[in-house]
């Protein structure tokens, strides 16, 4: 399952550089599928065609946030989610709205990095 950042976030930014998929963004900042991935041009997601370079609206305005479409819980990179490992207030937690198997997380990693 993807992770999310809760309202307890103190905006320290420790999590952002740890993400191997560039799925973590500062509050209020637009994100792109292409950021930190091998995705380029048009990509298919849930039956929609999206330009990987097109800015997407921020998911949160006041705190750092995790883009669930890009979060793989560090599967294929690390033994545990690195954002949760470095968070000083334990606000990087599993998102029950984005339950995914380890196999699905590995497929997402392969899709993001075109492996």
N, C-alpha and C positions, 0 to 999 in steps of 0.2 A: 504494500500500500504506500502511496505517496505520504510524505510528511507535510505538516503545516506548522506555522509559527503562531503561537497564541498571543493574546493581548498582554501577557506578562513580559513580552520582549522589551528590553531596555535599549534597543538600537545600538548595541555595541559594535555590530558588524563582524564579529568573530566568525560567524557561519559562512558568510558570502564567499570568501576565497577558498573555502574548503570543498565546495561543491564541484565534482568532476563534470557535471553537466551544465554548469552555469544556470541552475534553476532557481537561484536565490537572488532577489533584487531588493534594493532599498525602497521603502515605501514611497509611492508617488511616481516611481520611475517606470517608464514603458519597458516592455520586454519583447524579445524576438525569438522565434524558434531557432534561428541561425546562430544566436549568441552562444559561443562555446561548444557548438556541435558541428557536424559535417553537413547539416541540412542546408540546401540552397535551392533557389527557384521555387517552383510550386511543390508543396507537400500535401499528401492526403491525410486527413485526420477526421475520423468518425463520419466519413462520407462527404466531407467538405474539402475543397481545395483552398489552401492558404499559401500566400507568398511567405516563405521563410524569413525574408528580410523585412516584412511589413511590421511596423510597431503595433504591439497589442496593448490594450489598456492595463494599467496597474491593477493588481488584485487587492492591494491594500494601500492606503494613503499615508498612514502614520507610523507603521512599523514595517520591518523587513517582511518579505513574503516569499513563499515557495510556489513555483509554477508546477502544478501537479502533472501536466503533460510532459514535463522534462525531468521530474524527480524519479529516480530509480532506487532510492534508498541506498545509493552507492553500490548496488549489486553489480558485480563484475569488476569493481575497482577496489573496494575495501570490505572488511568483515562486518562493519557496522556503519550506519549513517554518520558521516563525519560532522554534519551540522549539529546533531544531538550530542556528539562526543565533546565538542568544544563549547557548547552553549553554557555560560555561567549561571543561567537561571532556569535551565531545563524547559525551555519553551518550544523546542523543536520536537513535536510529538506526532505519532501516527494519525493520519486523517481518515476517520472511519468512512467518509464519503468516497474515498479512492482506494478501496481494497483491491489488491492485485497479488497474484501468486508470484513466487520467485521466478517461475518460468516467464510470466508476463513482464516482469521487471527486466529480465535479461533480454527479452525481445525488444523492449522499449530502448534499452541501452544500445543494442545493435542497430536499431532504426536511427537513433540520434547520431550515432557515430559511423553509420553506413559500413558496418562490418560484415 
